[in-house]
Amino acid sequence: MAATVLMMVRDLMLRSRIEGVADALGVPAVAAATLDIARVRAAESAPAVIFVDLSDSHFPLAESLREMRAAAPAARLIGFASHVDLKAFKAAREAGFDLVLSRSEFTARLPELLKA
């Protein structure tokens, strides 16, 4: 069985797209609409990768990173934001996210990110 992905994504269209690609690849995906739920889901599913929507205020960058590193220390944290949100990109890289992408690059590379 493939490793689980945790989606800290509240945008239903994007979440649906991630779930569709994950299903096609046989990758189990779980979603969280809040940081509290993400913490629980990370502890339950031991995800290999965690996708974080850096533009969503429900997932404060520093707190999300700290909580997910504690709940799933082996998980790869991948953040994404609008290509114009340079502040989020810089902050996520400095905070220690494993990979930070623009939203369009994230969706284009989704199959590769789910397989890795």
Residue pairs with C-beta under 8 A, 6 or more apart in sequence:
1 26
1 28
2 25
2 26
2 27
2 28
3 27
3 28
3 47
3 48
3 49
4 27
4 28
4 29
4 30
4 45
4 46
4 47
4 48
5 18
5 22
5 27
5 28
5 29
5 30
5 47
5 48
5 49
5 50
5 51
5 114
6 29
6 30
6 31
6 32
6 38
6 41
6 42
6 45
6 47
6 49
6 50
6 51
6 68
6 72
6 75
7 15
7 18
7 19
7 29
7 30
7 31
7 32
7 50
7 51
8 32
8 35
8 38
8 50
8 51
8 52
8 53
8 56
8 59
8 64
8 68
9 15
9 18
9 31
9 51
9 52
9 53
9 56
10 33
10 53
10 56
10 58
11 53
11 56
14 53
14 103
14 107
15 31
17 107
17 110
18 29
18 51
18 110
18 114
19 29
19 31
21 110
21 111
21 114
22 28
22 29
22 114
23 29
25 111
25 114
25 115
27 114
27 115
28 45
30 41
30 44
30 45
30 47
31 41
32 38
32 40
32 41
33 58
34 58
35 58
35 59
35 60
35 63
35 64
35 67
38 50
38 59
38 64
38 67
38 68
38 71
39 67
39 68
39 71
41 47
42 50
42 67
42 68
42 71
42 72
42 75
43 71
43 72
46 72
46 74
46 75
47 72
47 75
48 74
48 75
48 76
49 75
49 76
49 77
49 78
49 113
49 114
49 116
50 68
50 72
50 75
50 76
50 77
50 78
51 78
51 79
51 80
51 106
51 113
52 59
52 64
52 68
52 77
52 78
52 79
52 80
52 97
53 59
53 79
53 80
53 81
54 61
54 79
54 80
54 81
54 85
54 88
54 89
54 91
54 92
54 100
55 81
55 82
55 85
55 88
55 103
61 79
61 88
61 91
61 92
61 95
62 91
62 95
65 77
65 92
65 95
65 96
65 97
68 75
68 77
69 77
69 96
76 98
76 99
76 116
77 96
77 97
77 98
77 99
78 97
78 98
78 99
78 100
78 101
78 106
78 113
79 88
79 92
79 97
79 99
79 100
79 101
80 100
80 101
80 102
80 103
80 105
80 106
81 88
81 89
81 92
81 100
81 102
81 103
82 88
82 102
82 103
83 102
83 103
83 104
89 100
92 100
93 100
101 109
106 113
